[in-house]
Amino acid sequence: LTIAAVAAVAGPVVVLGAGGKTGRQCVKAALDSGEQVIATTRTGALDGFSSPNCRILPADVTRPETLQPVVEGARGVIFAASQSKGGGTAKAVDNQGLVNTAEACIKAGVKRLVVVSSGAVSRPDSSVFQFLNLFGNIMAEKIAGEDRVRALYANSVGDMGYTIVRPGGLTEDPGRGPQSVELGQGD
């Protein structure tokens, strides 16, 4: 499945976890690119986006029944949800919530699921993994969720796919351009 093939599909881009810093940046970038966006939060409330190209709807990745209505008809879904005090544990969100999302996307025939994960999740011996894992076992749960998504898509039928993005660190600073992006397989 190529990027051009996904771009040719009609439908909005859905951002799950739009209430967080990463999710908000995803919504902003999609709107700035002229996309129709469905921004989701657990409550369905999100301040700061008043574009006619943006609908704000409730969806909770820990509750699968809330996902199907928002991903149905989407051409792409961005999973930017993560554990939080009010939203659930790493196991509930970063692992099972990701699996719930992938299952909903596959059922709906969504062409592309983009998962915003974390750098170093595949290197459990690294100091970054070990430090971040102190916070609710988040790194172990992220990689477990990724592994389960890989298995789901390996067994799916059709021209759907997923992309896992593992940023080494995210800021709200202005972008530095494509020359600052490092692309690679794995971590």
LINWOHU-V550829 format. One record per residue. D_FIRST is the distance of its C-alpha to the first C-alpha in Angstrom with 1 decimal. Layout:
# LINWOHU-V550829
D_FIRST, D_FIRST
This chain:
# LINWOHU-V550829
0.0, 3.8, 6.8, 8.4, 6.4, 7.4, 10.7, 11.4, 11.7, 15.4, 16.8, 18.0, 16.8, 18.7, 20.4, 22.0, 25.0, 25.7, 29.3, 28.9, 28.9, 25.3, 24.2, 26.6, 25.2, 21.7, 23.2, 25.2, 22.4, 20.3, 23.5, 24.4, 21.1, 22.1, 19.8, 21.2, 21.5, 22.7, 24.4, 25.6, 28.5, 30.5, 33.2, 31.4, 33.5, 32.2, 34.5, 33.7, 31.1, 32.7, 30.1, 29.8, 26.0, 26.2, 27.1, 28.3, 28.1, 29.2, 26.8, 27.6, 25.1, 28.0, 28.6, 25.7, 27.4, 27.0, 23.2, 22.2, 24.1, 22.3, 18.7, 19.1, 17.7, 15.9, 12.5, 12.4, 14.9, 16.5, 18.7, 21.7, 24.3, 26.6, 30.0, 33.0, 36.6, 36.0, 32.6, 32.7, 32.6, 29.8, 29.6, 29.4, 26.9, 24.9, 24.6, 25.2, 24.2, 20.7, 20.5, 21.9, 19.2, 16.3, 18.2, 18.6, 15.0, 14.1, 17.2, 16.4, 12.9, 11.8, 8.1, 8.5, 11.7, 13.1, 16.2, 19.0, 20.9, 23.6, 24.3, 26.2, 25.1, 24.4, 27.9, 30.5, 33.3, 32.7, 35.2, 32.5, 31.1, 34.7, 35.9, 33.1, 33.2, 36.8, 35.5, 34.8, 32.9, 29.9, 28.2, 28.6, 27.3, 24.2, 23.2, 24.2, 21.9, 19.0, 19.8, 20.0, 16.6, 15.1, 17.2, 16.2, 12.4, 13.5, 15.5, 13.4, 12.5, 9.8, 6.1, 6.9, 6.7, 9.4, 10.8, 14.5, 16.7, 20.2, 22.6, 25.9, 27.8, 27.4, 30.0, 30.7, 31.8, 30.3, 27.2, 28.2, 25.4, 22.5, 25.1, 25.8, 22.4, 22.0, 18.6, 18.6, 17.5, 19.6, 22.5
